[in-house]
Amino acid sequence: MTFKKGDFILIDYVATVKETGEVFDTTIEETAKKGNLYKEGEVFEPKLIVIGEGWVLKELDDNLTKMELGKTSPVEISPEKIQG
């Protein structure tokens, strides 16, 4: 099953620096603990996204329609794209 613009989905993610593998953001508690990102009281759970509504970075949003339910899919976003 693939997704389309307007679909509501829940995503888990792990954001890392490509060159170092350092985790800087995640929705997964165990990964947060391993990467020293865990904060007591913070909720680690899948994030609700509406595809095509700009709730996430454009490059990620564009890639969501190419992903399949239940499959892990890497998305590479260059720093230039994040900064605008």
Wavefront OBJ file of the C-alpha trace (Angstrom):
o trace
v 0.000 0.000 0.000
v 1.394 3.400 -0.992
v 0.289 6.801 0.223
v -1.110 9.890 -1.491
v -1.464 13.592 -0.781
v -3.995 14.194 1.966
v -3.469 10.848 3.697
v -3.144 10.949 7.473
v -0.293 8.708 8.607
v 1.724 8.016 11.742
v 5.476 7.848 11.245
v 8.374 6.793 13.407
v 11.726 8.240 12.424
v 15.366 8.439 13.361
v 17.205 11.534 12.089
v 20.972 11.177 11.855
v 23.975 13.090 10.555
v 25.078 11.137 7.484
v 28.807 11.600 7.999
v 28.913 10.624 11.678
v 25.777 8.563 12.242
v 24.939 10.795 15.232
v 21.230 10.716 16.075
v 19.801 14.216 16.578
v 16.060 13.493 16.644
v 13.796 10.459 16.927
v 10.316 9.289 17.833
v 11.645 5.996 19.237
v 12.339 5.910 22.986
v 15.005 3.178 22.888
v 16.907 5.038 20.154
v 16.667 8.273 22.165
v 18.171 6.536 25.196
v 21.054 5.102 23.161
v 21.718 8.481 21.519
v 21.581 10.446 24.782
v 18.475 12.325 23.611
v 16.131 10.895 26.217
v 14.461 13.395 28.539
v 12.296 12.313 31.458
v 8.655 13.080 30.747
v 9.092 13.458 26.978
v 6.691 11.339 24.949
v 8.269 9.141 22.283
v 5.621 7.917 19.854
v 4.840 8.029 16.134
v 4.061 11.513 14.792
v 0.855 12.311 12.933
v 1.516 13.663 9.450
v -0.862 14.757 6.697
v 0.959 14.181 3.426
v 1.311 17.295 1.278
v 0.272 19.748 3.993
v 3.778 20.941 4.925
v 3.818 19.371 8.396
v 7.339 18.054 7.728
v 10.282 19.133 5.577
v 9.318 19.262 1.892
v 11.869 16.623 0.867
v 10.443 14.192 3.418
v 6.880 15.093 2.454
v 7.656 14.425 -1.235
v 9.175 11.034 -0.389
v 6.229 9.853 1.721
v 4.154 9.132 -1.410
v 6.890 6.734 -2.564
v 6.931 4.756 0.686
v 5.020 1.614 1.586
v 3.208 0.782 4.788
v 5.373 -1.116 7.258
v 8.633 -0.684 5.346
v 11.639 1.323 6.472
v 12.720 3.871 3.863
v 15.771 6.124 4.146
v 15.409 9.760 3.073
v 18.488 11.932 2.645
v 18.001 15.685 3.066
v 20.936 18.019 2.488
v 21.569 20.855 4.947
v 20.952 23.378 2.160
v 17.377 22.091 1.777
v 16.725 22.448 5.509
v 17.976 26.019 5.678
v 15.732 27.132 2.845
l 1 2 3 4 5 6 7 8 9 10 11 12 13 14 15 16 17 18 19 20 21 22 23 24 25 26 27 28 29 30 31 32 33 34 35 36 37 38 39 40 41 42 43 44 45 46 47 48 49 50 51 52 53 54 55 56 57 58 59 60 61 62 63 64 65 66 67 68 69 70 71 72 73 74 75 76 77 78 79 80 81 82 83 84
